[in-house]
Amino acid sequence: MAALAVPLVLPVLTATQQTSATIPGISAYTVTAGFPTSAFPTYWEAPVETQEPQPALYDPVLNITFPLNLTNPETIPQIDNDPVYYPQPLANISNSSTAALLQAAFTNITGIIESNTTASNCTKCMAALSVGKTVAQYAPESVPDLLVRLCEAFQFSSNATCVDNYAASNFGAIWTQVLALADVTGLDGQYICNDVSSTFCPAPKTSPLNVTGLFPKPKPKNACAPQASGKRVKVLHLSDFHLDPRYSAASEANCSSGLCCRTNVHATGAAVGQVTLPAPLYGSFKCDTPYYLGLAALQAIAPLTGTHGNSSVAWTIYTGDLVSHDSQNQLSRAYTEYAEVSVYDLFKEYIGSPVFPVLGNHDSNPEAIDAPHSLPGPLGQQFSWNYDHVAGLWQQNGWINSTTASEARLHYGAYSVLNQYGLRIITLNTDFWYRSNFLNYINTSNPDVSGMLSFLIQELQAAEDAKERVWILGHVLAGWDGSNPLLNPTNLFYQIVDRYSPHVIANIFFGHTHEDQVMIYYANNGTVQTSENALTLGWIGPSVTPLTNLNSGFRMYDVDTGSFEIYEAYTWFSNVSSFPSLNVSKTGPTYQIEYSTREAYNISWPETSPLDAKYWQAVTEAMETDISLVEKFNTFQGKSSVLTPNCTSEDCAKAKICYMRSGSAVLGRQCPQGYGSVQSAFDPPST
């Protein structure tokens, strides 16, 4: 695939911007005031100095122009009218029988909850699920209302949250599928009850994994990575754009709930219409990416990375999440499709290289939900609308061909492609190990219900046979502190990485947390965490969105075209705390170099050696005797945000090192908890 010859739309560089010999471009870039109107061909509402634009987006796959009321900040919807899917009932029963069944179920579940027996909360919860299963099997369309009624009656959440969680058009129809199809008295039930509340059932343990016959061939003896060619190219890593086309400048940026910088939110104690912290034009800490910030980041890439003029990025990886963090009742298929069209169009125009995207948990509707094809009837195809859409857009933009697009439609938006430099890029839909994809609670003992990891094994084996190097791209990270993924699928993923590293898999990339992190993968389940056993690395890319309490950022890698190892990684950020004081009639925000990885940790690593798993193992070993390195890593984790909590205690340092050495949820959950994210104060469990 040849690199796309797309002109870059760049403001003129000012005389005060200087180039450093140790970084690929200029050290800082201040975006010109105003909005680059050439970014979109037409607008419903043109950009002005005081408000976001509303482009009139045309979707070449659906052959429609999205209407203004989809993204108008003044007309945010309160209900999702998309189709919902229910399991086929076991029998057709009358309305009167349905009413009787519902009342009996409510009475039975009430009795279970209120009983004074010595049964554990877990036993009670699974007994209640069994009653719900009967309703889901015979009157599935009535389950969401029953769930809302139970939630409100027992005050599991506020009434509004009960509706948000269980209304049919939100997650109620999804939970109905789970109840009807899961083994609610077994392992599935334990997962479901633990998800509803950790006080109901304890988190299940990792299921035994039988790897006999899992891999087509045994691992070659003395498998090692190929030699570097000495030729380097620049590769861009973007993640978690989270475009908010409903962002409203001067609205409340410090709201009490929901996504801030919207017309429909307010601060605690504030009267309707009163704003305590006006949203800046370019964004704020509790808000997603407005068009002004997204375009500022894209305009800054070329001058900062040194890829304007005759130089260009060789390729770009995008590790998911395009859509804003709306509550489910404000989301829709159309809103998801809008974000996909808008952001991918901007990438095509501003980056000028092939982009290899993955789907994030927010790139679906309902959010985070994807269904395995093995679900019965139409349930197994209920998200094909999305896979068809993104595959069509990726092909339309010239990033993949028709064969790969067909593969993406089949494999939940995942695909395998050999890029123009001979690197095999394999993408995954990691919703199939994400704990918030409730459909994963069906058949939890099977670590690969979707077949996603079987697809990965197949592609890795073909790559090994062809002597290809591979990058794996996903969204939800497989490890760190273990708070995001499920145990069994990420345990299987770890075994796959072990089998095909270090000779096939060169690097792994994720997003999702919005933070700058890394994870080391070792041989033999990480039982001996030494340089000799360090196999490959997982890079977690910093987000463009500032949500929550972070700066906006992006990264670029210097990559060898022989080994496809990374020899340098540069990260840039924009200081969100400076946005309120910007005189937007004169200037936009500044993006600047945050750090060079090789220089930041300064562990006397040879220039001829890559920043691979062994490098990061050496960094963690240095951290064990020099806590200042942990403090530095912690600062970078939040992209140097002024709101990042300090990591100066021994407990925090031990936890961070443990997370960095945990490439699966199994390992991550064995680490000290409470220090995983820098988006709020650390909260270790009390002893």
N, C-alpha and C positions, 0 to 999 in steps of 0.2 A: 504494500500500500504506500503510495507516494505521499509525502507531506503536502498538505493543502496550501496552495499559494494564495493566502488570504491577506489583503492589506491590513495593517494594524492602524487603528484610529487612535492617535496619540496627541496630547497637547504638546506644545513646544517646551523643551527643557529650558529652565532658567539658568542664568550664569552662575548662581550661587551654589548649584548642585555639583558636588565633586565626586570623582571616581576614585575608589580605593584599590590598591593593587591586590588586596587580599579578598576582595569580593567581586562577583561577576559583573556588576554594573555600578550605578551610582549608589551612594550610601543611603540617600533619602530622596523621596519624590513627593512633591506637593502637587496635588491635583488642581487644575485650573478651576476657578469658580464657574458655576453653572452646570447644566446637564448637557451631555453630548447628544443632541437631538438626532444625529445620524444613526444612533444605536437602533432605532426602529423606523420603519418607513412611514407609518401613520400613527396618529394618536386620537383617542377619544377626548382626552384632556392633555394638552401640552404641558411640559414641565414649567414650573415657575419657581421663583426663589423661595417661596414660602410653602410649597407643597409638592408632593410626589407626582410624577406623571402617570397617566393611564394610557399605555400604548394599546392600539387596536391590533391585537395579535391574530395572525392567520395561521391556522394549523394545516400544514400540507398533507398530513396523514388523514385527518378527519374531514378535510375540505370545508372548514368552518372558520368564521371569525368569532372569537369569544366576545360575549356582550359585556358592556360596561358594568352592568349591575352585579356581575360575578365578583369583581374586585373593588368596586366603589366603596371607599371607607364609610360612606353614609348609609350603605344598604347591606351591611353584613348579615347574612342569613342566620336563622336560628334553628333550622331543621334541614336535614339531609334527605332529599327526596329520591335518592338513587334506589334501584331495585335491591331487595333483600332476599336471601335464600334460606329456605328451611329444609330440613330432612323430610323425606317422604314418610307420612304417617303409616303406621302398621295397619291401621283400619280407619275407615271413615265413620266418625261418630256424630251423633246429632248435637245441635246447639245445647239442648238441655243436658245431655250427657257430658258435654264439655264443661258447662257451668258447674255441674256436680263434681266433676273430676278436679277442677280448679279449687273449689271450696274445700274438698277433702284434702287436697295436697297442702293448702295453706294451714288447715287445722293440724294435719300430721306434722308438718315441719315446725309449727309453733310448739306443739307438744314435745318434739325432740329437743328444741332449743331450751325450753323452759323446764324440762324434766330435772329432777333432783337426784338422778341416778349417779352412780360412781363412774359411769362411762366417761372416757376422755373426750376432750373437745374434738379431737381428730375422729373418733368413732362417731360422735354426734354429727359432725359435719358430713361424713361420708354417708350416714344414714339419711340425712336430709337430701343429699345429692341423689340417692336412690329413688326417693319420692319424686324429685324433679325429673329424673330420667323417664319415669313413666309418663309424665305430662309431655315431655319432649317427644316421646315416641307416638303418642296418640293425639295430642293437640298442640303440635309444635308452634303454631302461630300465636298461641296464648301464653307461651312461656315468658316473653319479655315483660308483659304486664304483671305476671306473677312475681318475677324477680324484682321489679320496681316496688311492688307492694310489700314484699318481704323486707327489702332493703330499708324502706321508709318506716315500716312497723317496728323494726328492731334497731333503727337508728345506726345502721352500719356506716352510713355517711349522711351528709345533709340531703334533703329532699332533691335539691338541684343536682347534686353529684350522683344520686341514685338514678335519676333520669339519664344523665350523661353516660353512665356506665352500662345501663341495662335496657334503655329504650330500644325498640326494634331497629330503628334507623341508625342507632349508634353501635353498640356491641351486643344488644339483646339477641338478635338473630344468630350471631356468631356463637354466643354462649349456648343457644338452643342446639346448634350442631354439636357442640362439645358434649352437652349432657346426653344427647341421643346416641352418640357414637363412642364415647369414652367408657373405659372400665372404671366406673365411679367407686367401686368398692375395693379396687386394687391400687396399683401404683399411680394410675391416672388420677384417681380420686385424691390421693395424697398431694400430688402436684397442684390440683385445682384448689384444694382447701388451703394449702400453704400460700397460694397466690392471693386468695381472697383475704386471708389474714395469717400471719406467721404464728398467731396464738391458737389457730385451729389445728394445724398439723405442722410438725417440724419439717424442715426442708429435707426431701428424700436424699438418700445416699446415691453415689454413682453405681449404676448397674454393672454387673460383670460384662466384660467385652470379649467375645470370642473372635479372634482375628484369623482363625484357621480358614484358609481358602479365600481370605479377603483380598489378597493382592495376586494379580495374574502371574507374577514372577517374583522370585526372591530378590532381595537387595544385592546388587553386585558387590563382590568383595573389594575392599579398599576403594570404595567409591569416594571420589573427591571432585571438587569444583574445577572447571577448566582454567587454563591460564588467561590472564588479562591480555588484551590486545595492545593496550597503551593508548587507544583512541577513545576519547571521552565525548559524550554528548550531554546536553542539558535536558532534564526531564522535570516537568512541572507536576506538583501534587496539590490539587485543590480538594476541599472537602466541606460538606455541610454548609452549603450556600444559604439555604433556608430563606428564599426570597419572600418578602412580605409586601405584596402589591396593595394591601389594605392599610399599610402604615400611614399614619396621619401626623404630620409635623405639628407640634404645639399641643398635641393631646397628652394624656397623662402617661409619663414615663416611669412612674413609681406606683403602679396599680397594686391593689391588694390581692388580686387573683387573676388567672388567665394570662394571656399574652398582652403586654403593655404596648404603649404607643398606638393605641386604637381608640376610636371614638366611643366605643361601647364599654369602656372600663373606667374605674376611678380609684383614687387612693382611699385608704382606710380613714373614715371620719370626714371625708370631703363631701360637700354637697354636690348634687347633680350639676354638671357644668363647671364645677370648680376644678382647676388644675393646680396641683402643688409642685410638680416638676415637669415643665414643658418638654416634649420630645424634640430633640435637635433634628435638623434636616437629615443628618447623616447617620443617625442611629443612637442607641443607648443600651445600657447594660442588661435591661430586662426585656429587650425587644429583638425581633429578628431583623434581617437585612432589608432595609429600604432600597429602592432602585438607585438612589444617589450613592449609597455606600457600595453596593454591588458593582456599579460602573466605576467607582473610584478604585476599587481593588483591581479590576480588570485593566484599567488604564495604567496602573502602577507596575504591572507585571513586566512589561517589556523593558522599560528603562532600568528597573532594579535588577533584573536577571541578565541584562546585557543581551537581550534577544531582539532588539529593534534593528532596523536596517537590513543588512544582508544575512545576519545571524537569525536563527529561529530556534524555538523549542523543538526537540526531536519528536517527542510525543508528550501527552498529558494524561495523567490518571485522575479520575474523579471518584472518590470513595463514598459517594451517596449523600442523600437528603437534600432535596430541592425545595420541598414544600414547607411553609411556615407552621409554627406550633399552635395552630388553632385548636379549640376544643372540637370534639368530633361532630357536634351538631352544626358547626360552621363549615365543615369540610364537605367535599363532594368529588365525584369522578372528574367533573369538569374543572374544578379548582386544581386537582392534581395534574391533569393534562395541560392546563394553562402554565403551571410552573415548569413542567417538562419542556414545553415549546419555548418559553421565554428564556430560561437559563441556557438551554442547549443552543439556541440561536445566538445568544451573547457569546458563548464559548467559541462558536464557529467564527464569529466576526472578529473577536479580540485576540484569540490565542494563536491562530494560524498554524496549527499542527493537528494531527489526528488526536482525538480525545477518546479514551476508553473508560466509559462510565459504568458504575454499578448502581443497583437500586438500593436505597436506604429504607429504613423502617417507616419514614414519613412519606415515601414515594408510593403510596398505595391508599386505598380507601375501602373499608375503614383503616385508619392508621395502624401500621405494624402487622396487619393481617395478610397472610398468604396461605393458600390452601394446597395441600399435596394433591396430585392428580389421582391418588388412590381413593379419595373420598367418593362415595357413591353418586352416580348420576351427574346432574349439572353442578353439584357442589365441588367436584374436582376441577371444574373449568371456570369457577366464578370470578377469577381474577385475570382471565385471559385477555380481557379488554385492555389491561395495562401492559401486559407483555407485548401484545400486538402493537400498541401505540409506541412504546419506547423503541422497539425493534425497528419500526418504520421510520422514526425520527433519526435514529443512529445511521440507518442506511441512507436516508435522505441527505444527511450531512456529510456523507462520504467516509464515515469512520469505520464501518463494516460493510461487507458485501451482502448480496441476497442470501447466499448459503448460510452465512453466520447469523443473519437476521432470522432465518427460519429456525436455526438452533436456539436463538434467544427466546423465540416464541414458545418453543417446546420446553425449555429448561428454566422457566420462571424468570426470564430476563437475564439469565446467565449464559455465557458463551466462551468459546476458546478461539483465539485468533493469533496468527503469526504476524508480527508487525514488520515494518519495512526494514528493520535492522536484524531480523532473524530471532527476536525474542518471542517466546510463546507467552501470551497473556491469558490467564484463565480467571474468569470472574465468577463470583458466587452470589446467590441470594441468601444472605445470612439471616433473614427473617426466620429461616427454618431452624435456627438455634437460639433465637431471641425469646426471652421469657415472656414478653408482652404480646407475642403472637399466640393467642389463646388456642388456636387450632393445633399447636404443638402438644397440647395436653391430651391428644388422642393417640393412643399406642405409644406411650412414653418409653417403654422398655426397648423399642426399636430406635437406635440412634440415627437412622437415616430413612425415615418414613417417606420423605419426598423424593429420594433417589439423587439428591443434590451431591452428596459425597461420593456416591457410586460414579456419577458423572466426572467428578474431580479425579478419582482413581483412574478411570478410563483415559482421561486426557493426559494425566501425568505419566502413565505407562507408555502411551504413544510418544510422548516427548522423550522419555528415557530411551526408547527404541530408536528414535530419530536423532539422538544426541542433541536435543534442544535444551536451552535454559528457559526457566519459567518464572514469571511473577504471578502471584495469586493476589487478586483484589477482592475485598469484601467490604462490608459496612460495619456491622456490629462486631466489635473485637471479641476474639475467642477466649481471652483470659483477663489479665490485669488483676483486679480485686475479685473477679468472679461475680460481680453484681448484675451484669447484663445478660450473659448467655446461660443456657441450660447445660447441665453436666454431661449427659451422655453424648450428644452430638459433638461437643468440643473435645471430649475425650477421644472420640473416633478421629476427629480432625488432627489431633496431636499425633496419633499413631501414623496417619497418612504423611504428615510432615516429616516424621522420623524416617519413614520408609524411603522417601524421595529426596532427602537432604543428606549432604550438601551438594550433591552432584547435579540434581535437576532443578530444585527450587533455589532460586537466588535470593528472593526477598518476598515478603508478604506485607500487604498494606490494608489498613482499616481506617475508619473515621468514627462517627457516632458520638463520641464523648465530648467533642468540640475542643478537646485539649491535646497538647503535644506530649505524646508518650511513646514508649517502646516496650516490646516484650521479646524475651529471648526464648527460643525453642531448643531443647536439649535432647540428646539420645536417652532412651530407656526411661521415658516419663519424667525426666528431670530429677531422677533419684540422686544423681551425682552432678551437681551444678558447678562444673569446672570448664576451663577453656577447651580442654580436650573433647568434652561432650557437647559444647555449644555448636549447634548445627546451622540455624538460620534465624533471621530476625523479622519481627513484626513491627512495622512503623505505623503509628496512629497519627494521622495528619491533623494539623490545627484547622479550625473552622474559619470560614469567612464571617459567619454570624457572631455577634458578641454575646449571645444568650448562653449562659447566664453569668454576668459579672466578669466577662472575659474581654480581651481585646480581639480585634479582627486580624486574621493572618493567613499566610500561605507559605508553601515551601518549594524549593527546587533542589534536585539531586544532580551531581556530576556522576555519570554512569559510564562504565567501561563497556564497549560494544563487543568484547569477546567473552567476558565472564558475566556481564550484566550485574556486577557488583557495584555498590555505591562507594565512591571515594571521597565525596564531600556532600554535606547537606546544609543548605542555607535556609533560614527562616526569617520572614519579614512580618511586621505587625503595624497596626495603626492604633494609636492611643485613644481609646473611646472616651476617656475622661476629659480629653481636650475638645470634644465636639461641641459642648454647650457654649464655649467661648469663641467659636469660629465666627468670623465676619463673612458669612456665606456670599455676600455680594462681591467680595474681593478674593476669596480663596476657598479651596476645598480642603479635605484632610490630608495629612502626610502619612505615607507608608515609609517605613525605614527598616534597615537591617536590624534584626534582633541578635542573631548569633550565627557564627559558623560552627558547626558541630565539632570539627577537628580542633579548632582553636579554643572552643569554650571549655573543654574538659582537659586538654593539655596533658595527656598521660604518656607522652613520648612515644606515640604510635608511629611506626614507620610510614613515610609518605607513600611507599609502594604497597602498603597493605590496606585493604578496604575497611570501611566502617561496617563490618559484618557482626555476626553474633559473638565472635571472639573479641572484637573491639569492645562491644558493650558489656561483655563479661568482665573485661579488664576495667571498664569504667565503674561497674558495681563493686568490684574488689577495692578500687581506690576510694569509693564512697564509704566503705566499711571503716576506713581509718581517717577519712577527711569529710566531716559532715558538711563543710562548705560546698562540696560538689553536689550533695543532696539538695541543699538550699538553692543552688543554681538551677538544678533540674526542676525543682518545684516552681521556681519563678518562671521558667520557660513553659512549664505545663499550662500556666494561665496566660501565656503570651505577654508576660510582663505587665499584667493588669495590676492597677493600684489596689484592687479588691482581693487579690490572691492571699490566702492566709499563709503565715510563715510556717516553715517546717524546720524548726530548730531543736526539737526534742529528740532524744535517742529513740523513743518509741516511733515517732514519725519517720525517722530515717530508716529504721529497720523495716517498717511497713513498705515504704517506697521501694527499697531494694528488693524486697520479696515480690512486690507486684511486677517489677521489671523482669523478674526471673520466672514469671508465671504466664505461660502461653495457653493455658486452658482454665476453664472455670474450676476444675477439680483442684488444680494447684493454687489458683487465686484465693479460693475460699479457705485454704489452710493458712493464709497470711493474716496478720493482725488487721482487723477491720476498722473502718472509720476515717481513713486517710486517703481514700481512692481519688476523690474529686476535689478540685480547688475552687469550685463554684460557690462554696459556702464554708463556714467555719468547720474545721475537722470535728468529728463526733465519734470518737472511739467508745466502745461499750464500757460501761462502768464495771469495775472489778468488785 
